[in-house]
């Protein structure tokens, strides 16, 4: 009987050990490419694993102390391998593909998640991050909070639009006053504009350069500026200097020009988006009581 009990005890211990191994988090030296994914990783307690990040991973500010691995679409194997990572986290936006193949051949685990601006994609991303970090419950909690904030946002927009029609919006992605790229359909910017209560006037797919004449023809009521090297008023001034026709649009005449942190548009739907939406919608619907920005929780 004692022998049987000992055998059963050992069997239970073996099962428990197997369960621990099955849920044990992935390797401890990570590099991350894609601002939104990196932010979720930090919120889920994974910042201590990071040994490098790409140029779009700028939040929280503590990440700036880490070595950089370049822009997510233009990664270099040599610089990444010098950090001795065990795992590269990113989305289908990262590349080139040949570099990812080289990293895998060198033994780096490459985790490719979705950058699609869709709630099901975010839910899947958070589930996978939770598995990798051993933080499934926290990931589910963040998903629930994010979903609730978006539901509140949608209800607020529905109420505001009883008093005001959705304004026409163009979002321009620029770089230090160069010719801007207008965000079209099937982009994170399109998702952002619509969730903030605007109508995206750009009907093309993806991002496309707009001439002064095309911008004037669209005649947006609001222009959102997401400059990758300039911020705030400086970015808006550079855009106006390079695109003088903008001053003749409704947005230009009424000074309806908003600056947006471009990292909000990279790596899928990120944790700061609900606050970003609250700020944008408050500007687009000035007569409505604004939503309170809460910050990631």
C-alpha positions in Angstrom: 0.0 0.0 0.0 2.8 2.4 0.9 4.5 1.5 -2.4 1.3 2.3 -4.3 0.9 5.6 -2.5 4.5 6.5 -3.3 4.0 5.6 -6.9 0.8 7.6 -7.1 2.5 10.5 -5.4 5.3 10.4 -7.9 2.8 10.3 -10.8 0.9 13.4 -9.5 4.3 15.2 -9.0 5.2 14.3 -12.6 1.9 15.7 -13.9 2.3 18.9 -11.9 5.8 19.3 -13.2 4.6 18.8 -16.7 1.9 21.4 -16.2 4.5 23.9 -14.9 6.7 23.2 -17.9 3.8 23.6 -20.3 2.9 27.1 -19.0 6.4 28.3 -18.3 7.1 31.6 -20.1 9.3 31.8 -23.2 13.0 32.7 -23.2 14.2 35.7 -21.3 16.1 37.8 -23.9 13.7 39.5 -26.3 13.8 42.2 -28.9 10.6 43.8 -30.0 9.6 45.6 -33.3 6.3 47.4 -33.4 5.3 50.2 -31.0 1.8 48.8 -30.1 3.1 45.3 -29.4 6.0 46.6 -27.3 3.6 48.7 -25.2 1.4 45.7 -24.5 4.4 43.7 -23.6 5.5 46.2 -21.0 1.9 46.4 -19.6 1.9 42.7 -19.2 5.2 42.8 -17.1 7.6 41.9 -19.8 9.9 44.9 -19.9 12.6 43.2 -18.0 13.0 40.7 -20.8 13.7 43.3 -23.5 17.3 43.8 -24.6 16.4 45.9 -27.7 13.6 47.6 -29.4 12.9 49.2 -32.8 12.5 52.9 -33.5 8.7 52.9 -33.3 8.8 51.5 -29.7 9.0 54.7 -27.8 6.6 54.2 -25.0 7.1 54.1 -22.1 10.1 56.5 -22.0 12.2 53.9 -20.2 12.5 52.0 -23.5 14.8 54.7 -24.8 17.6 53.4 -22.6 17.6 50.1 -24.6 19.7 49.5 -27.7 17.9 50.2 -30.9 17.5 47.6 -33.7 16.4 50.1 -36.4 13.1 50.6 -38.2 10.7 47.6 -38.1 10.5 47.3 -41.9 14.3 47.6 -42.3 15.8 45.3 -39.7 19.4 44.1 -39.9 20.4 40.6 -38.7 23.8 41.6 -37.5 22.7 44.3 -35.1 19.9 42.1 -33.7 22.2 39.1 -33.3 24.7 41.2 -31.4 22.2 41.5 -28.6 22.0 37.7 -28.3 18.2 37.6 -28.3 16.3 34.4 -27.9 13.0 35.8 -29.3 12.0 38.5 -31.8 8.5 39.9 -31.3 6.8 41.8 -34.1 4.0 41.9 -36.7 3.7 41.2 -40.4 4.9 44.8 -40.9 8.5 43.9 -39.8 11.1 42.7 -42.3 12.6 42.2 -44.8 11.6 38.5 -44.9 15.2 37.4 -45.7 16.4 38.9 -42.4 13.7 37.1 -40.5 14.8 33.8 -42.1 18.4 34.6 -41.2 17.4 35.2 -37.6 15.5 31.9 -37.4 18.4 30.1 -38.9 20.6 31.5 -36.2 18.2 30.1 -33.5 16.1 33.1 -32.7 12.4 32.4 -32.1 10.5 34.8 -34.4 6.9 35.6 -33.2 4.8 37.3 -35.8 1.5 38.7 -34.6 -1.1 40.8 -36.4 -0.9 44.5 -37.1 -4.4 44.6 -38.5 -6.6 47.4 -37.0 -9.3 45.0 -36.0 -10.5 44.0 -32.5 -10.3 40.3 -33.1 -6.7 40.7 -34.1 -5.9 42.5 -30.9 -7.6 39.9 -28.8 -5.6 37.2 -30.5 -2.4 39.2 -30.0 -3.1 39.7 -26.3 -3.9 36.0 -25.8 -0.5 35.0 -27.4 1.4 37.6 -25.4 -0.3 36.3 -22.3 0.8 32.8 -23.1 4.4 33.8 -23.8 4.7 35.8 -20.6 2.7 33.5 -18.4 0.2 36.3 -17.9 -3.0 35.0 -19.4 -5.3 36.5 -16.8 -3.7 40.0 -17.0 -4.0 39.8 -20.8 -7.7 39.0 -20.6 -8.2 41.9 -18.1 -6.5 44.4 -20.4 -8.6 43.1 -23.3 -11.8 43.6 -21.3 -10.8 47.2 -20.3 -9.8 48.1 -23.9 -13.2 46.8 -25.2 -15.1 48.6 -22.5 -13.3 51.9 -23.3 -14.2 51.5 -27.0 -17.8 50.8 -26.2 -17.9 53.9 -24.2 -16.3 55.8 -27.0 -18.9 54.5 -29.5 -21.8 55.5 -27.2 -20.3 59.0 -26.8 -19.9 59.4 -30.6 -23.5 58.3 -31.2 -24.7 60.9 -28.7 -22.5 63.6 -30.2 -23.7 62.9 -33.7 -27.2 63.7 -32.7 -26.2 67.3 -32.6 -23.4 67.4 -35.3 -22.7 65.5 -38.5 -19.5 63.5 -38.8 -16.8 65.9 -40.1 -14.6 65.1 -43.1 -11.1 64.3 -42.1 -7.7 63.7 -43.8 -4.8 62.2 -41.9 -1.4 63.0 -43.3 1.7 61.0 -42.4 4.8 63.1 -43.0 8.5 63.4 -42.3 10.0 66.8 -41.5 7.9 68.7 -43.9 8.3 66.4 -46.9 5.4 65.5 -49.2 2.9 63.8 -46.9 1.2 60.5 -47.4 -2.6 60.5 -46.9 -4.0 57.5 -44.9 -6.6 55.7 -47.0 -8.8 52.6 -46.4 -7.7 49.5 -44.5 -5.2 51.4 -42.4 -4.8 52.0 -38.6 -5.4 55.6 -39.4 -8.7 54.8 -41.0 -9.7 52.9 -37.9 -8.7 55.8 -35.7 -10.6 58.4 -37.7 -13.8 56.4 -37.8 -13.6 55.6 -34.0 -13.0 59.2 -33.3 -16.2 60.1 -35.2 -14.8 61.4 -38.4 -15.2 60.5 -42.1 -12.0 59.6 -43.8 -12.1 61.5 -47.1 -9.2 59.5 -48.7 -10.7 56.6 -50.6 -7.6 55.0 -51.9 -6.1 51.9 -50.2 -3.2 52.2 -47.8 -1.0 55.3 -47.8 -0.6 57.5 -50.9 1.0 60.8 -51.6 -1.4 63.7 -52.2 -0.7 66.7 -54.4 -1.7 70.2 -53.3 -4.4 70.1 -55.9 -5.8 66.8 -54.6 -5.7 68.0 -51.0 -7.6 71.2 -52.0 -10.2 69.2 -53.9 -10.9 67.0 -50.8 -11.3 70.2 -48.7 -11.3 68.5 -45.3 -12.9 70.1 -42.3 -10.1 68.7 -40.1 -6.5 67.6 -40.9 -4.6 65.3 -38.5 -0.8 65.5 -38.8 1.3 62.5 -37.8 4.9 63.5 -38.4 7.6 61.0 -37.7 10.3 63.5 -36.9 8.6 66.6 -35.7 5.9 67.1 -33.0 3.1 69.4 -32.2 3.1 73.0 -33.6 6.4 72.4 -35.3 5.0 69.5 -37.3 1.9 71.6 -38.3 4.1 74.5 -39.4 6.3 72.3 -41.5 3.2 70.8 -43.2 1.8 74.2 -44.0 5.1 75.4 -45.4 5.4 72.4 -47.7 1.8 72.3 -48.7 0.5 75.9 -49.1 -2.8 74.8 -50.6 -3.7 73.4 -47.2 -4.3 76.9 -45.9 -7.2 77.3 -48.4 -9.1 74.3 -47.2 -11.8 74.4 -44.5 -9.3 72.9 -42.0 -6.6 75.5 -42.9 -9.0 78.5 -42.7 -10.4 77.5 -39.4 -7.1 76.3 -37.9 -8.5 72.8 -37.6 -5.1 71.1 -37.6 -4.3 68.4 -35.0 -1.0 66.7 -34.3 -1.0 62.9 -33.6 1.8 60.8 -32.2 2.7 58.6 -35.2 3.6 55.6 -32.9 -0.1 55.2 -32.3 -0.4 53.9 -35.9 2.3 51.2 -35.7 2.1 47.6 -34.7 -1.7 47.2 -34.5 -4.1 48.6 -31.9 -2.1 49.8 -28.9 -3.1 50.5 -25.3 -2.9 54.3 -25.7 -5.5 54.4 -28.5 -8.6 54.9 -26.2 -7.0 58.1 -24.8 -5.9 59.2 -28.2 -9.5 58.7 -29.5 -10.8 60.7 -26.5 -8.6 63.7 -27.4 -9.4 63.6 -31.2 -13.2 63.2 -30.7 -13.2 66.1 -28.2 -11.7 68.3 -31.0 -14.0 67.0 -33.7 -17.1 67.5 -31.5 -16.3 70.7 -29.5 -20.0 71.1 -28.3 -20.1 67.7 -26.6 -18.8 67.0 -23.1 -15.4 65.3 -23.7 -14.6 61.8 -22.6 -12.1 61.6 -19.8 -8.7 60.2 -20.8 -7.8 57.4 -18.3 -4.5 56.0 -19.6 -3.6 52.3 -19.9 -4.6 50.3 -16.8 
